[in-house]
Structures are given as structure tokens and as C-alpha cells.
């Protein structure tokens, strides 16, 4: 899915670096995506949703490790050792 690749690129080349003592991972990810023009909206099933131009919503949760991730929603995972982000597409 091309949207996931573009999102991953936006988070791996962020406008601001992630600093855990200043902001949450969720807030940082939402800011970075909005800065690149993504429509990030509220979601009760996940941390937030990204709405496509076609009106489809993709639900995402954020985490600091790739352990214990459910397969129901998409995941944005920040690897703290390499400061790289990987995204798992929602099912």
C-alpha cells in the first residue's frame, strides 16, 4: 500500500525529532503526519485515524516496541535504538 510507505517516510524524516520528555509518541506522530498534509482524525477504536481522499479511515495505534501487537488495527512502531519508524498496515 503506497499510503503506508508515504506515512513511513514522513515519520522517518520528521519536521521535529521525537523527544519523549516533551511530547507523547502519539502526539508526535499525529503532528508529523498533519505537517505532511495527512488528515488525522479522532478514533475511538485506536489512537487516531488517517482519512484518505476517498473518505476511507485507516486506524492506527502507536507503540515503542513491536511486542504484543494485535492484528486488528495498524501500528506505528518507533524503534528507540535506531530512531526509525515502521508501520504495519491495518487488516
N, C-alpha and C positions, 0 to 999 in steps of 0.2 A: 504494500500500500504506500503510495507516494506521499500522502499526507503525513504518515508516521515518520518517514525519512526527513521531511522538511521540519517537522517538530523537533526531531532529534538534533538536527543541525542547529536550530535556533537555541536549543538548550546547551549544546556543546560550544557554541560561540556566543555567550550571553552578553547583553549590554552592561550588566553588572555581575560581579563574581558572587557566588553564594557564600555568605558569612553567617554561620549558624547563631552567632551571638547577636546578630542584628535583625534577622528575619527567619521565618519558618521556611522549610523546604517547599511547602505548598504555596505560600505567598510568593516566593522567588520564582517558582515555575510558572505561576499564573502571570506574574509581571513580565517575564521573558517572552512568553507566548503572545501576550497582548501587545508588547512592544513591536513584535514582528507582524502584527495585523491579524492575529487569530481572534476569533470571537469566543471568549472564555465566559461560560455562564455557570450559574448555580446548579448543583446537582445534589439531590438528597440520597442517591444510591452510591455516590463516590465523593471524592474530594472536590472535583469540578468536572465540567463537560466542555468539550470543544465542539462548537456548532459549525458544520460545513456550509458552503454556499447553497447547497441543495436543501438545507434545513435539517439534515440528519445530525444527531448528537452522539458523540463518542465519549464514553465515560472513562475517567482516569482517577487512579489513586497514586499517591507518591510514597516512596519509601527510601530508606538509607541502605538497605541491603536486599538482595534478591531471594532471601529465605522466606518461606511461608507465604507465598503469594497465591491468591486464589485465581482461578482462570476466568472469572465472570466479567471483570472489568479490565481495562487496560492499565498498565503500570508504568510509571516513570520512576526509574531507579537511579539514584546518584551513587556512584562508587567513590567513596571518600578518599581512597588511596590514590586513584588516578585522576580524580575530579572529572570523570566522564559520565555522561548520562546515557542510559539505554532505555528504550521504550518498547514495551510489549503491547501489541495491538489487542483491543478488546475482541472477545469472541462474538 
